[in-house]
Amino acid sequence: MCIRDRYQRRVHGGIDIKVNQDQDMTKTLLILSAILYISLCKTKEEWKSRVIYQLLTDRFAKDTPTNEGCQDLRSYCGGTFQGIMKNLDYIQEMGFNAIWISPVVENVDDNYMGYHGYHAKNFYKINPKFGTEEDLKALVDDCHKRDVWVMVDVVTNHIGPLKEHNYSQIFPFNKPEYYHNSCEIKQEDYLYNQQIVEDCWLHDLPDLNQSHPFVREQLNQWIRWLVDTFKFDGIRISSIPNVPKDFWVEFVQSAGVFSIGENSVDIENYVYDYLDSMDSVLNYPGYNQVVRSFNEQGSLLDLEQYLKRLETVPKKEFLGSFLDNHDNKRFLNVNPSFYLLRNAIVFTFAQYGIPIIYSGTEQGFRGGDDPFNREVMWGRMFKESDVYQYIKNIIRVRQEFQWDNYPIQLGNFSKSFASFFRGKVLFAFTNAPLPIFKVVQNQPFAEGEVICNILTLSLIHISEPTRQAEISYAVFCLKKKKT
């Protein structure tokens, strides 16, 4: 549900919209405020056209410029809300019109390991290491002035680690009865025992019991406060399979903004089933297919089968399409080929879904497992970077041709080559170690048309009634003009 819906109910249910001259001015202002807030709502249809830049607040930028790195990536490195705000040009000039920031609430002081934000302590207090409430409001306000939307990461499954299970320091969940009993979740439980997945502890972190009336009510009240106070445009929800689906329906309605959930299990139906409970989910099955197809250079015929299965997924156009993130090894850590990285980036933008790029991908970061995939960005924001410019070009053309409004039409596939088109945009990929040339028969162009490879600016002539063209590696081609 959108904020629009929530405020319409409040206005019509409790305030007479017909304002007489003798009515109190305060009531009029309340109505005008509600109407203004209604106009700020961002629907999932509007989010579909956005491109998202993901960042960890602690790792993106400090208050003052510096080239010094971070001594210990397992601890706080010093990034802040003000640092993000001062470097929005870097993000916006690449073409991004939305950002996803890491969780903002105060975290448990567990040897400073709460830098990532996923170890909540006080749900109603902003993490002072990132800045103040006013700093966060200023960041969101500055983003909105730039038409950049802000998605905040939220965690409702668990809190931070506690010594001797001392819950008194957690607000508002300060009693043991608000939590499930301690038990372990094993990887196979995601296949065979959903009850354990929902009731046991993820990574030995105290697990909130959303079936408890107080917990349920407070979480719904909290997300309403968080979104309304800071004017967030969307929420990314952590660990969705670890919480019952019926809770997510209420929680998303309470948030009133676009929602995208995280389920990292590599089982398509298990991930996509959560689309019944929220607007979107991160497309982990798609991510894992990219890893197999490009990182590991598996057969691209498997990519064709994945795209065929994806056609049957409801709301597929709202899935979160990503390549790197803070929980997985970076693409270049698994395979150092920038050539294959460019293929994978194009696919991330070309397939169904809302594209998400994790900070550092545009600079060729190669970090491995957590925390080494959570590098600092300061001192490394080079706009002249080849990958930065490559992503900038892709975003520009996506906005110009709006291929996200067209279905995927499959082209030609082999073990090392794949192509498909959306509208008058043709995408071609290879996972071969060197560029290859292919004759593409299934494509949207007519005989005599001239198309342009926008990533290399080379022209290609469509020849003969067979409508064939030689297409080089990992690029998409666009209709240019009639000859």
N, C-alpha and C positions, 0 to 999 in steps of 0.2 A: 504494500500500500504506500502511496505517496503522501508527503506532508500535506499536499493539497486536500486530500480526502479527510485527513484528521482535522484540519482547521475548518473545513466546510461544516463538519459535524458540530464543532464547538460553536461556530458562529450561528448556525441555524438553530442549534439546540438551546443556547443560553442567552443570545442577544438578539433583540429586535433590529433587523437591518434598516427598517424605515425610521430614520432619525428625525424627530420633530425638533422645532426650533428651541423648545424649552428643555430638551433633554440635556443631561450632563455632558460636557465636552469630553470628559474622560472616556465615556462609553463610545463616543464617536471615534476617538483616537484608537481605542482597542480594536474596533472594527477595521479601521484603515490599516492598522498594523497587521491584522490577520490577513487582509486582502493582499498586502505587500508580500507577506511570507508565502502565500499561495503561489504567487508568480515566480518564486525562487525554486520551486520543485523541479527536479530533474528526473524525468521518467526513464525507464529502461530503453525505450525507443530513442530518446535523445542520447543516452549513454552509448548506444550502438555506433554512433558516428565519431566517438571520442578515441583518442590514443593516450595511453596511460604510462607515466614514468614512475616506476616504483623506487622508493628510497627508504633507507633507515635513517631516522633523524640523527642518531649519534654518529653516523658515518659520512654524512653528506657534506656539511660545511660548518665551520666554527663562526663565532661572532665576528672575529677579525681574521683577515686573510693570513695564511701561513702555508709554508711548504713542508713543515715538519710532519712526519708520519705518526703512527701510533705504536707505542712500545708493546702493548699487549692487546691483541684483538679479542681476548676473552673478557675484557673489562671496558668501562666507559672510555671513549676516545675524545669526546668533547664537542660533538656536533649539537646544534641548537636550532630552535624555531627561527630565530633571527638569522642564523646562517643560511637556512633554506631561503628565507625571504630575500636576502641580499644576492642570491644566485639564481633567482627565477629566470633571469634573462638566458642563462645557459640552457635551461630546460625548454623554455618557450621558443628560442631561436632554432632549436632542433626540430620544432614542429609540434611538440606535445601540448595538449590542451586539457590535461588532467594529471594530477599526481596522487599517488597512494603512499601515505606516510605510515610509519610503524606505530604501534600502540603508544598512547600519550599519558596514561595514568601512572601514578606513583607506583614504583616497584619495590619489592622486598630487597633489602640491602644484603644480598647474599654474596659477599665478597665482590661486590660491584658487577655481578654477572647479569643484572637486569637491564643492561644497555639496550637490549633488543625490544624491551617493553612487554614481554609475554609472561612476566612474573608479578602479577598485580598484588598490591598491598592495600591501597586506598583508592576505591573506584571513583571517588568524587574529588580527588586531588590530582592536579597535573604534575608530572614528574619534574621536580625543580631542577634537575640536571639539564633539562631541555629548555627551560625558561619558565615564564609565568603564564597564567591564564591570559593576560593581556597580550603577551607575545604570540600565543597561539591564535587568538582572535585577530591580531594584526596580520599574521601570515595568511589566514583564510580570507580576510578582507582584501588583502593585496592580490591574492590569486583571483578572486572574483572580479576585481577591477580589470584584470587582464583576460577575463573569460577563461580562466583556468579553474577547473573544478577540483575539489579536494575530497578524496576518499580516505577514511581513517580505518586502521586495522583495530579490531576489537577481539577480546578473549573472554568467553563466558563459561568455558568448560572447566577451567582450573584457576588456581591462584599460584603465587610463588612458593618456593620451597620454604618449609618452616622447621626450626629446631624444636624437637620434642613436641611437635604438633601444637604449638602455642598459638591458637587461633585468635587470641584477644587483640592482636595487633592488626588484624584484617578488618577493614570497614567496607560494607556493613555486615559482612559474614563472619562474625566473631565468636561463633559457637560450634562445637563439634557436630551437632545435629544437622548442620547445614551441608554436611559433606557425606559422600559415600565412604564406606569402610575401605581401608587400604587393601588393594589387590593388584596384581600385575596384568597388563595387557600384552599378549604375545602377537606377533605378526599374523599367525594363522587364525587368530580370533576374528580378524576382519573377514575371513572366509566362512567361518563356521559358528561363531558365537557372538552375535550382535549385542546381547545383553551384557557380556563382559566388556565389550568395547565401550558401552555407554556407562557402565557402573564402576569400572575399575580406573586406576590412576595412570595417566599418560606420563611417561618419563618420571614416575615417582612424584608427581605433583598433586597436591590435595585436590580432589575432584568434587566440584560443586554438584549438589543434588537438585536438579531442576524440577523434580517432582515435589519437593518441599514447597508449600505455598509461599512462605516468606522469600525463599530464594527466587522463585519464579517471578513473584511480584516485584521484587527489588531489581532484578536484572532488566525487566521490561521498563521499570521506572527510570533506571540509570541510563539506558540507551536513549530514551526519550529526552532526558536532561542533556546528555552529551551532544546529540545532534542539534537540539534546539539552542543550546548555549553557544556552540561554536559554529553553527551554520554549515555543518558538513553536508556534502552533496551525495555521499555514498558511504557504505561500510563494507569492509572486507572482513569476513568472519572466519576466525581460526578454528580448526579441529571440529568440523561439523559432524563427522560420523560418530563422535564421542558423546553426542547429546541427542536425545530423542527428537524425531522429526516434528512432533506436534508442538514442541517448545519453539522450534524455529519459526513456525507459522506466526505465533504470537509475537515473537521477538522482532521479526521483520516488520510486522504491522506497527509495533510500537516505535520502531526507528523511523518509519515513514519515508525512507529514501531508498535509492537503489542498493541492492545487496548482492554480494558475490561471496560464495563460500569456498573453503579449502577442504578438499578430500583428496589426499595424495595417494590413495590406493590405485594401483594400475588395473582396475577392473571397470570396463566401460559402464555397464548397467548400474553397478554400485555407486559410481560417481554421478552419473546423469540422473539417477532416481531422485537426487536431492533438488533437482529443478522444480519438483512439485512443491517444495517448501520455501523457496526464495527465487529471486530474479535470475540468478546466474550462479555458476560454479567455475572455478579455475579448471581449465581443460587438461587435467593431468594425463588422461589417456592420449590426447594429442601430443602433449609434451614428450611422453615416453616413446611415441611413434617417431617423433623427430630425432630423438636420441638414437633409436635403432636405425633409422634411415640414413642419417647424416653423420652423427658422431661415430657410430659403429659401422657405417657404410653397408648396411643390410640392403636387401632387395627393395627397390622402389615399387615393385609390384605389391608389396605389403602396404605401402602408402596409398595405393589405389583402393585396396580393400577397406582401409580405414576410412577414406573419404566416402565410399559407398555406404558404410555403416553409419557415418555421421549424418547422412541425409535423413535418416529415420529418427534423429534425436529432436524432440520438441525444444523450441527456444534455442536452437543451436547458434543462431546469430548473436546471442548475448553471452556466449561462453567467453571466459577469459583466456585468450591465446597468448602464451608466453614461451620464452626460450630459456632464460636464466632466472633464478630467484635466490633468495637468501637461505633456502633450505637444501639446495642441491649443488653439486659441483658445477662450476661454470663450463659452458660448452668447450672453450679453449683449453680447459684443464684435461678434459677427456681426449680431445683431438685438437692439436695446435694449428690446424689448417684454417687460415682466414678465408680461404676460397670456399671451404665447406660452411664456415660461419655465415658467409654472405648468402649462400643457398638457404640456410636455415632461417635467417632473418626474413628473407622474402616470403618463405612459407608461413612464418608467424603472422605476417601482415595479410597474406593472400587467402588463407583458409577462413572458414566461418569463425566469427567471434570478434571481441574487442581486443586489439593488440596491446600487449603490456611489455615494456622493456625495462629491465632491472638496471639500476645505476651501475656504471662500470662496463657494461657490455659495449657501449659506444667507444670506450677507451681500450678495448682489447684485454680486459682483466682476465686472469687465468686461475683464480682462487679455487681451492679444492673443497673439502668438506668444511662444515661449520667449525670454527668461526672464520676460516681463511677465505671463504666466499663473501665475507662482509668487510671488504677493504674500505679504507677511507678515500673519499673523493677529492678532498682539498689538495691543491697543488697538482692536480691531474685533470683539470677540466679544460682540455684542449679542443677548441672548436674546429681546429684544422685537422683533427684526427680523421683518417680515411673512413673509419666506421661511423663516426659522428656524421660526416657529410653524406655517407651512404644512406643512413637512416633518415636524415633530413630530406633527402631526395625522394625516398619511398613515401614518406608521410605527405610531402607536397603533392605527389601524383595521386595518392589515395584520396586526398581531399578534392583534387581537381576532377577526377573521373568517378568518384563515389562508387567504386566497385562493390562496396559492402551492401549496396541495394540490389545486387543481382545474385542469382543462384550460381553455384559451381557447375560448370559443364566439363565433364572429363574429356581429356585429349588423348595423347599417346603415352603409354607407359612401357617400360622395360626394366630390367634389373638395375640399370644405372641412369635411367632417364625418366622424367615425369613431366607432364604438362596438363594444364587445364585453363579454362577461361571463365571470366565473369564479365558479362556485357561485352564491350569491345576492348577488354584488357586480357592479354594472353600471358600466362606465367609458365616459365620453363625452368626445370631444376635438373641437376645432376649430382651424384655423389662420387663420380669418377675422380681420380687424383688430378686430372688435367682437364681443361675445357674440351668439350666435344661438340660436334655439329650433328643436328638431326633434321630430317625432313618431317615436318609436323603437318599431318593431313587434317586432323580434327581441330579446327580453329575458326574464329569468327569472322575472318576477313574475306573480302570478295576479290575476284580476279582483277588485277590492275591497280589495286590499292597499294599505297606506300605506307609502311608502318615503321615506327622508330623504336629502337631499343633505348629506353630512356636512361638506362644506367650506363650505357656506353656511347649514346647519341649516334649510333650507326643506323643507316637506313636499309630496309629490306623490301624488295619488290615481290609482291605475290604474283606467281607465274602460272599461266595456263589455266584452263577450266578446272583442273584438279585442285586448285587452290592450295598449293604446297609452298612451303618456305623453309629455308634453312635457319634454324634457331640456335644460337649459341648458348652457353651455359648460364644457368641460374639467374635469368633476368626475365622481365616481362616486357611485352611489346605492345605498342599502342597505335591505333589508327592515326595517321598523320594527315594525308590529303589524297585526293583523287589525282591520277596521272592522266 
